[in-house]
Amino acid sequence: MGGPIGEKLNSIAENFNKANPDYKIVPVNKGNYSETMTAAIAAFRSGRPPHIVQVFEVGTATMMAAKGAVKPVYELMAETGEPFDQDAYLPSVIGYYTSADGKLLSMPFNSSTPIMYYNKDAFCKAGLDPEKPPKTWPEFETMARKLVEAGYSGFTTGWQSWVMLENFGAWHNIPFATKQNGFAGLDTELIFNDPLRIRHIRNMAEWQKEHIFVYAGRESDSVSTFTSGKCAIYFNSSAALAAIRRDSKFEFGTAMLPYYPDVKGAPQGSSD
């Protein structure tokens, strides 16, 4: 990991090394999620794999498919006799890291969920209550229009498909894929072309024409659009909090993702 989170990880490693002189952890940043996973697989094939590798939660299946490359956590804990309570984790979190029969394959660490960041100073300038961010998409659209009138771009988002398709579905209690979102079989098909998501993407397309929505790049490339004060609202991982706190020159708040109030069962718990 890089940035403030990477600095925190280095601190954790340093503290561990001081407390356990027989062992030494050497953190090495290998880039983003996919780059790190690719580097780990290449290292295994070359015969010099790392002892520990951090990949994103949905990479668990890929890593476990590389036979002999990774030792499942449940086996490691059993062999070392290390006490471990898997039930201490939230079911919605642990599900990403377990096999179909509930065995823990990898260890949850730095798991994130998408949230809404909003510029409280911009809300004040637009005549909005900075302590009352929008809860629904209709409220969101109304507030975003006022923010545009006040001179801001309405909103941008990082990790578009993760936020606006996958977690959007979880928040509205609709599936992202068949086979229980892939947990019940490998022959899974994506099914995000449902009426609700089509409606939402159509809304986003209209919002872009009106500068309510601004596309500012893939993954987390868009964060500077928010921290610079250009966009008043930003959707991204909770892991972006440290960087936003460091780089923003204004007061900001965080909130849950908006939802469509006419959808039965919304909002649901976050997907990871």
C-alpha positions, 0 to 999 in steps of 0.5 A, spaced: 500 500 500 502 507 498 500 513 501 498 514 508 495 507 509 502 504 507 506 509 512 501 506 517 503 499 515 510 500 515 509 502 522 505 496 524 511 492 521 516 496 525 513 495 531 512 487 530 519 487 528 521 490 535 517 485 539 519 479 535 526 479 534 526 472 531 522 474 525 523 480 520 517 483 516 519 487 510 513 491 507 514 491 499 509 496 495 508 492 488 503 497 486 495 496 485 491 490 486 492 487 480 499 489 479 500 486 486 497 479 485 500 478 478 507 480 481 506 475 487 504 469 482 510 471 478 514 470 484 511 463 486 513 461 479 520 463 479 521 459 486 522 466 490 515 467 493 513 472 498 511 469 505 505 474 505 501 477 500 496 482 500 491 482 495 484 485 494 478 480 497 475 478 490 482 476 488 482 470 494 479 465 488 484 467 483 490 466 488 487 459 491 486 457 484 494 457 483 495 450 486 500 450 491 502 457 491 498 459 497 496 455 504 489 456 506 489 460 513 484 455 516 490 450 515 495 455 518 491 456 524 490 449 525 497 447 524 500 452 529 495 451 534 494 459 534 487 461 537 482 464 532 475 466 532 472 466 525 465 468 527 468 475 530 468 477 523 462 480 520 458 475 515 458 480 510 466 481 510 468 474 512 464 471 506 469 474 501 475 470 504 471 463 505 470 457 501 463 454 499 463 450 505 465 456 510 473 455 511 477 461 511 482 461 505 485 468 506 485 473 512 481 479 512 485 485 512 484 493 510 477 491 507 474 497 505 467 499 503 464 505 498 462 511 502 460 518 500 465 524 502 462 531 501 465 538 502 461 541 508 464 548 506 461 547 499 454 545 502 454 551 506 456 555 500 450 552 496 445 553 502 445 546 504 445 543 511 452 540 512 450 536 517 445 533 513 448 529 507 443 526 502 440 519 504 436 518 497 438 519 490 432 524 489 435 528 495 442 527 492 440 530 485 436 536 488 442 537 493 447 536 487 444 541 482 444 547 488 452 545 489 453 546 481 449 553 482 454 555 487 460 553 482 462 546 484 461 540 479 456 536 483 460 529 484 465 524 481 466 517 483 472 512 484 472 505 482 465 506 478 463 499 477 465 497 484 461 503 487 455 504 482 454 497 480 456 492 485 455 495 491 449 499 488 446 492 487 448 490 495 445 496 497 438 495 493 438 488 495 439 485 488 444 481 485 450 482 481 451 475 478 448 469 478 449 463 483 448 467 489 453 472 486 458 467 485 458 463 491 454 457 489 458 455 483 464 457 478 459 457 472 457 464 474 454 470 469 454 477 471 446 480 471 447 487 472 443 489 466 437 489 470 432 495 470 434 499 476 441 499 474 439 501 467 435 507 470 441 509 475 446 509 469 441 513 465 441 518 470 448 518 471 449 519 463 444 525 464 447 528 470 454 528 466 451 532 461 449 537 466 455 537 469 452 534 476 457 528 475 464 528 472 468 523 470 475 523 473 478 517 471 479 510 473 480 506 480 482 512 485 485 517 480 479 521 481 480 523 488 484 530 487 478 532 483 475 532 490 480 534 495 482 540 490 475 542 491 472 542 484 467 536 486 463 537 492 461 530 493 465 524 492 464 516 492 470 511 493 473 506 498 473 508 506 480 506 505 481 513 501 479 517 508 487 518 510 489 521 503 483 525 503 484 527 510 491 529 509 490 533 502 483 536 503 483 544 505 476 544 507 472 541 512 468 534 510 464 529 512 462 522 510 456 518 509 452 512 507 451 511 499 444 514 497 439 509 495 432 509 491 426 509 496 421 506 491 425 500 491 423 494 496 428 492 501 433 498 500 437 500 503 441 493 505 447 492 509 454 494 505 457 488 500 463 487 504 
